[in-house]
Amino acid sequence: MKISELKTDVVVVGAGSAGIAAAVAAAREGLSVALLEKNSFPGGRATASAVGTVCGLYLRSFKQKAKFVSEGFMKEFAERLQKRSSTMTQSGANGLYYLPYNPFDFKTVCDELLAEAGVQTYYHSTVFNAETKAEKIISAEAFVYDRKIKFRADAFIDCSGEASLCYLAGDNTVEENEYQASAQVFTVENIETSSPESLGLHIARELKRAVDNGNIHASLQWVSVVPGSLHEKSVMLKIGIPLSIGNTNNKATAVELTGRKSVNTIFDFLKNNMETFRNSHISFVAAEAGIRTGRRAKGKYTLTETDVMDCRKFDDGIANGAWPVEFWGNDNKVKMDYFAEDDFYQIPARCLMSEKFDNLFFAGKNSSATEKAIASARVIGTCLQTGWAAGKLAADNCEL
Ligand SMILES: Cc1cc2nc3c(=O)[nH]c(=O)nc-3n(C[C@H](O)[C@H](O)[C@H](O)COP(=O)(O)OP(=O)(O)OC[C@H]3O[C@@H](n4cnc5c(N)ncnc54)[C@H](O)[C@@H]3O)c2cc1C
């Protein structure tokens, strides 16, 4: 069988928030870029799991209005998304700000940015092999819809969110025995409620009562309203998936099955027990469960929780983190650890650079960080920044 071969300056694996930023950054430097994505659309967790808000864009502050933590591509992306989604920045508890969005608008903004930059995008394209020689990656092989293609490049960026290319190339990775809890998002139409706050409280109260009465399993009570998602009679709900994620084979299937089953159980409960949901129906279920963390790349530096909490700055800082450490335990309870308000920590470029391969970079939730540090650095605003920086680093590498 003859395998097609293509040569570009840069290959980016994964078209999530980080991959989009990386591909656009490298392409705007005048390089040819192939972006390979196993889904049929861009956005990764932001669209496939419909997480619903962009966090990490703004400084946490009680004094001022929302202020971007970084200029550049992250701000450009947020402003385009805000315009297209017709949403407003919202303030939440503890001085946090975030931007709600519509997942389809997120896809559209990504499609437009990629096209404008001249990125060669390949959807339905799963990278399954990497060829290496000494300290370099030579090629990445992908199944592109119905055929194998070998992509040769001078630099590679792993934005797979799962260190897929690092793993295939035999690079070092960070693995845990257990990862943070996952969640499933779905939309319900035709509900009767006055505010998201009262809706959230009402749901929590009813579920607690049902658990106490033995009508619903305690592990299913973690249902929240996606901030900014209540429009007229429609709302997005997020269910904590009652399943601990370890390092087992085929773990994603168990998460997806449990997520879908939980949607059915919870929706039936809401419809049958709350007047608010009496005439409602499900209009949308996110295509993929939201898996928060997993295997990550191990770079020249690994960001720590102390770096985050101390708002540490680095000489080679390339991204500003503004979101607290949002750690979701496997009991589906969230623990928020806040660093100083009106301040931020930096992520050094070394967190995006492979120790082993001098033409391999990474970004997004695949940045080199501990499980606690990534619980902050994985939010979309920060992924956009690390993705952009990885694209620039790869471009510099191509010019050497
Ligand atoms: C339940 C949940 C709620 C969240 N809530 C928020 C929130 O409210 N606000 C916020 O800012 N963040 C939130 N996050 C975090 C945030 O959504 C993600 O961490 C972020 O979007 C990750 O971006 P990424 O580009 O690093 O990875 P991803 O978005 O995971 O993108 C990786 C892409 O790589 C592709 N890929 C993987 N392997 C391959 C391969 N071998 N070949 C080709 N393609 C491949 C995947 O299909 C995917 O599209 C939430 C996350 C979850 C799970």
The ligand as a Tripos MOL2 file, in Angstrom:
@<TRIPOS>MOLECULE
LIG
   53    58     1     0     0
SMALL
NO_CHARGES

@<TRIPOS>ATOM
      1 C1        -16.3840   19.4600   32.5800 C.3       1 LIG1
      2 C2        -15.4220   20.5580   32.2400 C.ar      1 LIG1
      3 C3        -15.7700   21.8580   32.5160 C.ar      1 LIG1
      4 C4        -14.8880   22.8870   32.2050 C.ar      1 LIG1
      5 N1        -15.2930   24.1740   32.3980 N.ar      1 LIG1
      6 C5        -14.5280   25.1760   31.9170 C.ar      1 LIG1
      7 C6        -14.9990   26.4990   31.9340 C.ar      1 LIG1
      8 O1        -16.1170   26.7700   32.3590 O.2       1 LIG1
      9 N2        -14.1840   27.4750   31.4210 N.ar      1 LIG1
     10 C7        -12.9290   27.1990   30.9400 C.ar      1 LIG1
     11 O2        -12.2370   28.1180   30.4930 O.2       1 LIG1
     12 N3        -12.4640   25.9400   30.9300 N.ar      1 LIG1
     13 C8        -13.2360   24.9220   31.3760 C.ar      1 LIG1
     14 N4        -12.7740   23.6410   31.3150 N.ar      1 LIG1
     15 C9        -11.3950   23.3800   30.8640 C.3       1 LIG1
     16 C10       -11.2080   23.5550   29.3710 C.3       1 LIG1
     17 O3        -12.4010   23.3650   28.6610 O.3       1 LIG1
     18 C11       -10.1530   22.6100   28.7760 C.3       1 LIG1
     19 O4         -9.1260   22.3400   29.6940 O.3       1 LIG1
     20 C12        -9.5410   23.2560   27.5480 C.3       1 LIG1
     21 O5        -10.5810   23.5180   26.6160 O.3       1 LIG1
     22 C13        -8.4840   22.3450   26.9640 C.3       1 LIG1
     23 O6         -8.0290   22.8660   25.7270 O.3       1 LIG1
     24 P1         -6.8740   22.0860   24.9500 P.3       1 LIG1
     25 O7         -6.7890   22.7330   23.6250 O.co2     1 LIG1
     26 O8         -5.6550   22.0030   25.7700 O.co2     1 LIG1
     27 O9         -7.3910   20.5780   24.8250 O.3       1 LIG1
     28 P2         -8.7350   20.0210   24.1810 P.3       1 LIG1
     29 O10        -9.7710   21.0450   24.1660 O.co2     1 LIG1
     30 O11        -8.9830   18.7290   24.8910 O.co2     1 LIG1
     31 O12        -8.3170   19.7480   22.6770 O.3       1 LIG1
     32 C14        -7.5170   18.6600   22.2930 C.3       1 LIG1
     33 C15        -7.9120   18.2560   20.8870 C.3       1 LIG1
     34 O13        -6.9830   17.2630   20.4290 O.3       1 LIG1
     35 C16        -7.7030   16.2900   19.6980 C.3       1 LIG1
     36 N5         -6.8830   15.0670   19.6930 N.ar      1 LIG1
     37 C17        -6.5200   14.3060   20.7490 C.ar      1 LIG1
     38 N6         -5.7510   13.2670   20.3400 N.ar      1 LIG1
     39 C18        -5.6220   13.3970   18.9790 C.ar      1 LIG1
     40 C19        -4.9500   12.6250   17.9950 C.ar      1 LIG1
     41 N7         -4.2400   11.5360   18.2960 N.pl3     1 LIG1
     42 N8         -5.0590   13.0200   16.6950 N.ar      1 LIG1
     43 C20        -5.7700   14.1280   16.3600 C.ar      1 LIG1
     44 N9         -6.4290   14.8900   17.2690 N.ar      1 LIG1
     45 C21        -6.3380   14.5340   18.5590 C.ar      1 LIG1
     46 C22        -9.0100   16.1570   20.4570 C.3       1 LIG1
     47 O14       -10.0210   15.6140   19.6430 O.3       1 LIG1
     48 C23        -9.2860   17.6190   20.8440 C.3       1 LIG1
     49 O15       -10.0820   18.2840   19.8970 O.3       1 LIG1
     50 C24       -13.6340   22.5880   31.6250 C.ar      1 LIG1
     51 C25       -13.2920   21.2760   31.3230 C.ar      1 LIG1
     52 C26       -14.1800   20.2690   31.6120 C.ar      1 LIG1
     53 C27       -13.7940   18.8740   31.2270 C.3       1 LIG1
@<TRIPOS>BOND
     1     1     2 1
     2     2     3 ar
     3     2    52 ar
     4     3     4 ar
     5     4     5 ar
     6     4    50 ar
     7     5     6 ar
     8     6     7 ar
     9     6    13 1
    10     7     8 2
    11     7     9 ar
    12     9    10 ar
    13    10    11 2
    14    10    12 ar
    15    12    13 ar
    16    13    14 ar
    17    14    15 1
    18    14    50 ar
    19    15    16 1
    20    16    17 1
    21    16    18 1
    22    18    19 1
    23    18    20 1
    24    20    21 1
    25    20    22 1
    26    22    23 1
    27    23    24 1
    28    24    25 2
    29    24    26 1
    30    24    27 1
    31    27    28 1
    32    28    29 2
    33    28    30 1
    34    28    31 1
    35    31    32 1
    36    32    33 1
    37    33    34 1
    38    33    48 1
    39    34    35 1
    40    35    36 1
    41    35    46 1
    42    36    37 ar
    43    36    45 ar
    44    37    38 ar
    45    38    39 ar
    46    39    40 ar
    47    39    45 ar
    48    40    41 1
    49    40    42 ar
    50    42    43 ar
    51    43    44 ar
    52    44    45 ar
    53    46    47 1
    54    46    48 1
    55    48    49 1
    56    50    51 ar
    57    51    52 ar
    58    52    53 1
@<TRIPOS>SUBSTRUCTURE
     1 LIG1         1 GROUP 0 **** ****
